[in-house]
Every structure is written in C-alpha cells, then in structure tokens.
Amino acid sequence: MSADRSLGAVVLAGGYSRRFENGDKALAELEGTPMIRRVVDRIGAVTDDVVVNCRSDQRDSVEAALSGADAAIRFAIDPIPDRGPVAGIHTGLEECRYEYAAVVACDMPFVDPALIEALFDRARGRDGAVVELESGWLQTTQAVYRTDAMTRACAETMGSEDNRVVAALEKIDCVTVQEGALEEIDERTFESIDTRESLRAAEKRVE
C-alpha cells in the first residue's frame, strides 16, 4: 500500500474461546493453517502493519502460529484478560501507528482483502466504516476505524453500562455500508468460526 494510503490492522484474539470446546480458536487449523495465520495473511496483503491483540498467556503460542507470515506483526497484550471486544479493540488500536486501522476478529479466516480496501475508501475523512448486514447486524469486527477517534470511544464505552462495540460507534462519525451495496466481495468474508462444528463445516466446504 502506498505511503499516502497507509493502513494499519488489529486482529482480535484475546477471548477465551468458550464455545470452542477445549481449545483456542485462534490456533485451530483450517486446511492445515491456524485461523489467525489465515486472517493475518489476508489482511496483511492490504495493510502496512498488523497488531495482534491477545492475552499474555497466549503470546508464545500465537507467535508460533504466525511464524513465517509475510506481514510485519506486533503484539498488544491485554492488561486485564477477556474484557470483551471493546477492550481488545482499545488495546490494539493504542499500538497502531497509522491514522486508520482495519479491525478483524481472529475467527474470520475468509476475510476478503478487497472488503478491507473498500471500507478504507469509505472511511477516509470520517471516523470509520462498518457494514450493515442484510440481517440488520453491524459487522463491527471486520471494519475500518480512525485510530484516535475509536480509541477514545472505546475508552469511554468500557467505563459505561453499555459496553458493546455498537455503543462505541455511537460516539464517532462512522459511515454504514449496506451489505447489498458491496460488489465482488467474497460472500464468505463475514463467516465466523467460533465452534468446532462450524470449523468442521468450513473444512468440508473448502475440500
């Protein structure tokens, strides 16, 4: 990516994977590749710097899973473990070196780099760009945010009664992109693999 279009990235991997049956979903392999490695490889192709947010006890195993990745990777360790996605976004964005950053969850191995570029284009001049799915759900963990604005919004949200990511979005100037308006984007991009069952289903489709 050229200097005038520099974009950072944050990969969220700090949760305890409670739905994943005795394992860290970030490290679970899909076709022989850890899911977090798939995410990093995909977004690393269109970003200049990847920050991985995780717990301190995950650091070594996640770093091993990312060994050999082409992207420049740094870590942002949660000061307090498992406080939810708002805290993870806050911790990751604090380490970001660029004005804008893509934020992607580690359990989205089919994230489409073209979507990240499209959202970056929509976010420029604003505080962020998120996709509203056809279901009405806002896809907040495959989005692009202005780093300083979203960092402040997350800090404010963590101390409030409503600590959802969508509550943080209400504090920034964020453009909403309708899913139906996205062209030539991989339809699997928003697929979240957070259970063993969904991993097995994804493996069958890939095969």
C-alpha positions as a LaTeX table, in Angstrom:
\begin{tabular}{lrrr}
\hline
Residue & $x$ (\AA) & $y$ (\AA) & $z$ (\AA) \\
\hline
Met1 & 0.00 & 0.00 & 0.00 \\
Ser2 & 1.41 & 3.41 & $-0.91$ \\
Ala3 & 2.51 & 5.89 & 1.72 \\
Asp4 & $-0.47$ & 8.18 & 1.20 \\
Arg5 & $-2.83$ & 5.24 & 1.76 \\
Ser6 & $-1.20$ & 3.67 & 4.79 \\
Leu7 & $-3.50$ & 1.44 & 6.80 \\
Gly8 & $-2.83$ & $-0.48$ & 9.98 \\
Ala9 & $-4.61$ & $-3.57$ & 11.23 \\
Val10 & $-5.67$ & $-5.08$ & 14.54 \\
Val11 & $-6.50$ & $-8.77$ & 14.90 \\
Leu12 & $-8.57$ & $-9.60$ & 17.97 \\
Ala13 & $-7.56$ & $-12.91$ & 19.58 \\
Gly14 & $-7.83$ & $-12.31$ & 23.32 \\
Gly15 & $-11.07$ & $-14.11$ & 24.15 \\
Tyr16 & $-11.22$ & $-17.44$ & 25.97 \\
Ser17 & $-12.99$ & $-19.26$ & 23.08 \\
Arg18 & $-15.62$ & $-20.59$ & 25.46 \\
Arg19 & $-17.73$ & $-22.01$ & 22.64 \\
Phe20 & $-14.81$ & $-23.82$ & 21.03 \\
Glu21 & $-14.63$ & $-26.98$ & 23.18 \\
Asn22 & $-11.28$ & $-27.04$ & 24.97 \\
Gly23 & $-9.15$ & $-25.09$ & 22.55 \\
Asp24 & $-8.09$ & $-21.66$ & 21.36 \\
Lys25 & $-9.97$ & $-20.95$ & 18.15 \\
Ala26 & $-7.20$ & $-18.60$ & 17.01 \\
Leu27 & $-4.87$ & $-21.61$ & 16.82 \\
Ala28 & $-7.36$ & $-24.07$ & 15.34 \\
Glu29 & $-6.27$ & $-25.22$ & 11.90 \\
Leu30 & $-8.31$ & $-24.92$ & 8.74 \\
Glu31 & $-6.72$ & $-26.94$ & 5.94 \\
Gly32 & $-3.53$ & $-27.17$ & 7.97 \\
Thr33 & $-3.22$ & $-23.43$ & 8.68 \\
Pro34 & $-4.12$ & $-21.78$ & 12.01 \\
Met35 & $-7.10$ & $-19.49$ & 11.60 \\
Ile36 & $-5.21$ & $-16.48$ & 12.95 \\
Arg37 & $-2.49$ & $-17.05$ & 10.36 \\
Arg38 & $-5.14$ & $-17.06$ & 7.62 \\
Val39 & $-6.54$ & $-13.77$ & 8.91 \\
Val40 & $-3.11$ & $-12.14$ & 9.18 \\
Asp41 & $-2.04$ & $-13.31$ & 5.73 \\
Arg42 & $-5.20$ & $-11.94$ & 4.14 \\
Ile43 & $-5.31$ & $-8.53$ & 5.79 \\
Gly44 & $-1.53$ & $-8.24$ & 5.75 \\
Ala45 & $-1.72$ & $-8.12$ & 1.95 \\
Val46 & $-3.54$ & $-4.77$ & 2.08 \\
Thr47 & $-2.21$ & $-3.21$ & 5.31 \\
Asp48 & 1.18 & $-1.95$ & 6.39 \\
Asp49 & 1.34 & $-3.15$ & 9.98 \\
Val50 & $-0.56$ & $-5.86$ & 11.88 \\
Val51 & $-1.12$ & $-5.63$ & 15.62 \\
Val52 & $-2.29$ & $-8.84$ & 17.29 \\
Asn53 & $-4.29$ & $-8.31$ & 20.47 \\
Cys54 & $-4.20$ & $-11.26$ & 22.85 \\
Arg55 & $-3.71$ & $-12.30$ & 26.48 \\
Ser56 & $-0.21$ & $-12.70$ & 27.92 \\
Asp57 & $-0.66$ & $-16.47$ & 28.27 \\
Gln58 & $-1.42$ & $-16.71$ & 24.53 \\
Arg59 & 1.55 & $-14.72$ & 23.31 \\
Asp60 & 4.01 & $-17.58$ & 22.71 \\
Ser61 & 1.53 & $-19.93$ & 21.04 \\
Val62 & 0.08 & $-17.20$ & 18.82 \\
Glu63 & 3.55 & $-16.02$ & 17.85 \\
Ala64 & 4.48 & $-19.59$ & 16.91 \\
Ala65 & 1.32 & $-19.92$ & 14.81 \\
Leu66 & 2.29 & $-16.74$ & 12.94 \\
Ser67 & 5.90 & $-17.79$ & 12.33 \\
Gly68 & 6.84 & $-17.14$ & 8.71 \\
Ala69 & 3.99 & $-14.74$ & 7.99 \\
Asp70 & 4.87 & $-12.04$ & 5.46 \\
Ala71 & 3.18 & $-9.25$ & 7.44 \\
Ala72 & 5.02 & $-7.07$ & 9.95 \\
Ile73 & 3.48 & $-8.24$ & 13.24 \\
Arg74 & 3.46 & $-6.62$ & 16.66 \\
Phe75 & 1.59 & $-7.60$ & 19.82 \\
Ala76 & $-0.76$ & $-5.65$ & 22.08 \\
Ile77 & $-1.27$ & $-7.59$ & 25.30 \\
Asp78 & $-4.49$ & $-7.14$ & 27.25 \\
Pro79 & $-3.71$ & $-5.52$ & 30.64 \\
Ile80 & $-6.81$ & $-7.26$ & 32.03 \\
Pro81 & $-7.74$ & $-10.54$ & 30.29 \\
Asp82 & $-11.02$ & $-11.17$ & 28.49 \\
Arg83 & $-12.84$ & $-7.87$ & 28.98 \\
Gly84 & $-14.59$ & $-8.21$ & 25.65 \\
Pro85 & $-14.13$ & $-6.86$ & 22.11 \\
Val86 & $-14.33$ & $-3.18$ & 23.07 \\
Ala87 & $-11.34$ & $-3.60$ & 25.40 \\
Gly88 & $-9.50$ & $-5.64$ & 22.78 \\
Ile89 & $-10.08$ & $-3.01$ & 20.10 \\
His90 & $-8.92$ & $-0.31$ & 22.51 \\
Thr91 & $-5.72$ & $-2.16$ & 23.42 \\
Gly92 & $-4.94$ & $-2.98$ & 19.80 \\
Leu93 & $-5.61$ & 0.49 & 18.43 \\
Glu94 & $-3.40$ & 2.04 & 21.10 \\
Glu95 & $-0.49$ & 0.24 & 19.44 \\
Cys96 & $-1.48$ & 1.19 & 15.89 \\
Arg97 & 0.89 & 3.54 & 14.05 \\
Tyr98 & $-1.47$ & 4.74 & 11.35 \\
Glu99 & $-4.40$ & 7.12 & 11.15 \\
Tyr100 & $-6.75$ & 4.32 & 10.12 \\
Ala101 & $-6.81$ & 0.64 & 11.03 \\
Ala102 & $-8.78$ & $-2.40$ & 9.98 \\
Val103 & $-10.10$ & $-4.40$ & 12.92 \\
Val104 & $-10.78$ & $-8.10$ & 12.30 \\
Ala105 & $-11.62$ & $-10.98$ & 14.64 \\
Cys106 & $-9.29$ & $-13.98$ & 14.59 \\
Asp107 & $-12.16$ & $-16.38$ & 13.82 \\
Met108 & $-12.88$ & $-14.89$ & 10.39 \\
Pro109 & $-10.41$ & $-16.80$ & 8.18 \\
Phe110 & $-12.15$ & $-15.90$ & 4.92 \\
Val111 & $-11.89$ & $-12.13$ & 5.39 \\
Asp112 & $-11.71$ & $-10.58$ & 1.93 \\
Pro113 & $-8.84$ & $-8.10$ & 1.45 \\
Ala114 & $-10.97$ & $-6.32$ & $-1.17$ \\
Leu115 & $-13.56$ & $-5.57$ & 1.52 \\
Ile116 & $-10.90$ & $-4.01$ & 3.76 \\
Glu117 & $-9.80$ & $-1.77$ & 0.89 \\
Ala118 & $-13.40$ & $-0.81$ & 0.12 \\
Leu119 & $-14.10$ & 0.08 & 3.73 \\
Phe120 & $-10.89$ & 2.11 & 3.93 \\
Asp121 & $-12.05$ & 4.12 & 0.93 \\
Arg122 & $-15.42$ & 4.75 & 2.61 \\
Ala123 & $-13.83$ & 5.63 & 5.97 \\
Arg124 & $-11.41$ & 8.28 & 4.70 \\
Gly125 & $-12.47$ & 11.68 & 6.02 \\
Arg126 & $-14.74$ & 10.03 & 8.59 \\
Asp127 & $-14.11$ & 8.10 & 11.82 \\
Gly128 & $-14.85$ & 4.69 & 10.40 \\
Ala129 & $-16.80$ & 2.44 & 8.08 \\
Val130 & $-18.78$ & $-0.64$ & 9.07 \\
Val131 & $-21.01$ & $-3.00$ & 7.12 \\
Glu132 & $-24.67$ & $-3.41$ & 7.99 \\
Leu133 & $-25.56$ & $-6.99$ & 7.12 \\
Glu134 & $-28.85$ & $-7.87$ & 5.49 \\
Ser135 & $-29.98$ & $-9.11$ & 8.91 \\
Gly136 & $-29.53$ & $-5.57$ & 10.29 \\
Trp137 & $-26.48$ & $-6.58$ & 12.35 \\
Leu138 & $-23.48$ & $-4.25$ & 12.24 \\
Gln139 & $-20.27$ & $-6.14$ & 11.48 \\
Thr140 & $-18.02$ & $-4.29$ & 13.94 \\
Thr141 & $-15.12$ & $-6.76$ & 13.94 \\
Gln142 & $-14.49$ & $-6.62$ & 10.21 \\
Ala143 & $-14.38$ & $-2.87$ & 9.86 \\
Val144 & $-12.09$ & 0.13 & 9.44 \\
Tyr145 & $-11.76$ & 2.85 & 12.08 \\
Arg146 & $-9.92$ & 6.13 & 12.54 \\
Thr147 & $-7.45$ & 5.09 & 15.21 \\
Asp148 & $-7.59$ & 8.02 & 17.64 \\
Ala149 & $-11.36$ & 8.50 & 17.45 \\
Met150 & $-12.20$ & 4.83 & 18.02 \\
Thr151 & $-9.60$ & 4.52 & 20.78 \\
Arg152 & $-11.28$ & 7.35 & 22.69 \\
Ala153 & $-14.76$ & 5.95 & 22.03 \\
Cys154 & $-13.74$ & 2.53 & 23.31 \\
Ala155 & $-12.17$ & 4.03 & 26.44 \\
Glu156 & $-15.42$ & 5.85 & 27.20 \\
Thr157 & $-17.50$ & 2.77 & 26.44 \\
Met158 & $-15.50$ & 0.45 & 28.70 \\
Gly159 & $-16.49$ & 2.56 & 31.69 \\
Ser160 & $-20.19$ & 2.67 & 30.82 \\
Glu161 & $-23.14$ & 0.39 & 31.47 \\
Asp162 & $-23.44$ & $-0.44$ & 27.77 \\
Asn163 & $-20.02$ & $-1.74$ & 26.78 \\
Arg164 & $-20.88$ & $-3.14$ & 23.35 \\
Val165 & $-18.89$ & $-2.13$ & 20.27 \\
Val166 & $-22.05$ & $-0.63$ & 18.76 \\
Ala167 & $-22.21$ & 1.71 & 21.77 \\
Ala168 & $-18.71$ & 2.93 & 20.90 \\
Leu169 & $-19.82$ & 3.53 & 17.30 \\
Glu170 & $-22.45$ & 5.95 & 18.55 \\
Lys171 & $-19.61$ & 8.18 & 19.80 \\
Ile172 & $-17.87$ & 8.52 & 16.43 \\
Asp173 & $-18.68$ & 9.70 & 12.89 \\
Cys174 & $-18.97$ & 6.28 & 11.29 \\
Val175 & $-20.40$ & 5.57 & 7.85 \\
Thr176 & $-22.58$ & 2.48 & 7.42 \\
Val177 & $-22.18$ & 0.45 & 4.24 \\
Gln178 & $-25.06$ & $-1.81$ & 3.24 \\
Glu179 & $-24.04$ & $-5.39$ & 2.56 \\
Gly180 & $-26.04$ & $-5.37$ & $-0.65$ \\
Ala181 & $-24.01$ & $-2.42$ & $-1.96$ \\
Leu182 & $-20.75$ & $-4.35$ & $-1.84$ \\
Glu183 & $-19.67$ & $-5.68$ & $-5.21$ \\
Glu184 & $-17.37$ & $-8.60$ & $-5.99$ \\
Ile185 & $-16.73$ & $-9.35$ & $-2.32$ \\
Asp186 & $-16.26$ & $-12.97$ & $-1.24$ \\
Glu187 & $-19.60$ & $-13.99$ & 0.28 \\
Arg188 & $-17.72$ & $-15.96$ & 2.97 \\
Thr189 & $-15.92$ & $-12.89$ & 4.30 \\
Phe190 & $-18.21$ & $-12.42$ & 7.31 \\
Glu191 & $-18.26$ & $-16.09$ & 8.28 \\
Ser192 & $-17.29$ & $-16.52$ & 11.92 \\
Ile193 & $-15.88$ & $-19.90$ & 13.00 \\
Asp194 & $-16.29$ & $-19.95$ & 16.76 \\
Thr195 & $-17.33$ & $-23.58$ & 17.35 \\
Arg196 & $-15.84$ & $-26.95$ & 16.40 \\
Glu197 & $-18.99$ & $-27.66$ & 14.44 \\
Ser198 & $-18.61$ & $-24.53$ & 12.31 \\
Leu199 & $-14.94$ & $-25.41$ & 11.76 \\
Arg200 & $-15.86$ & $-28.88$ & 10.50 \\
Ala201 & $-18.48$ & $-27.38$ & 8.21 \\
Ala202 & $-15.95$ & $-24.90$ & 6.81 \\
Glu203 & $-13.42$ & $-27.70$ & 6.22 \\
Lys204 & $-15.96$ & $-29.67$ & 4.21 \\
Arg205 & $-16.72$ & $-26.67$ & 2.00 \\
Val206 & $-13.03$ & $-25.94$ & 1.44 \\
Glu207 & $-12.42$ & $-29.57$ & 0.48 \\
\hline
\end{tabular}
